[in-house]
């Protein structure tokens, strides 16, 4: 069934701004439910509940589903980040106003555009929009973030007649990456960005413009069949390859390697699902049964038989769960506190990453500076 949410949503704005026809094309495709989306929804529900309890008592409903340790810690990080802004405004003698899960209408710029501000704090001359990101797969920054800017336009539009404010502050709160990132614009700067986005939104709304691939394709629902994305990712490997690759070509392949690997997995999954679920025949391909691994169907019975026949050394020693699983159980901070004496972090292997990566450059222990 086609999606029911806004065609030009704020969360997909980086995509439809860069590739305007993607919005209409995506709206005809089915949403795929994901465990990550369900986790994010639960974290937001708990964040909303705690903020309401603290600042808007009597207005919230406790979510029915419990949180694990990791989520509980992440929600605390978010609630603390919001509270810090609110309390700092109060300490300055201002009279801040907070709204949670606030509907923000940015339709004056984007046709039928609306979104939800997780926490919006209006204070003396400034409005702050705080957006909780529960995911940890991709670091999200506030600077030049079109989703936050659309929320900011919506917040300005919603509150401009009640609270005169000059600046908008936009914050990403991404607890599982320990990321609290902020950007500030004056209202005129925000509005001038709004003029630019309005043109792009009109193109996207009408399904005009040209497809353009880039990092924004990562979550596009059209990616499985998009030829523009395929050319963008694979041309460096197949299209432009001269007899000997240039340094630029090698660097381009490495820069895109993660996206290329993901693309190859996605397109294989897509083709397999079509073949199995819809009986689609792909030229030159067929579906076979994959390699299967033998399994013991009844461990108790197997153990009894082995012991009866004199084999007693049949159990593995007890092993700890992985660090990721234990962190999920206890919460990252509590786990870190409890395990501080027993966790070691060996030096990582050298890895090629984009020059813009925040990590400092690798220095080899083997480097002999006596030769300098
Ligand atoms: S996958 Fe294709 S349609 Fe989707 S954003 Fe990328 S280029 Fe546009």
Boltz pocket constraint, residues with backbone or C-beta under 6 A from the ligand:
constraints:
  - pocket:
      binder: B
      contacts: [[A, 15], [A, 19], [A, 21], [A, 22], [A, 25], [A, 211], [A, 212], [A, 213], [A, 214], [A, 216], [A, 217], [A, 220], [A, 221], [A, 222], [A, 223], [A, 226], [A, 227], [A, 228], [A, 229]]
      max_distance: 6.0
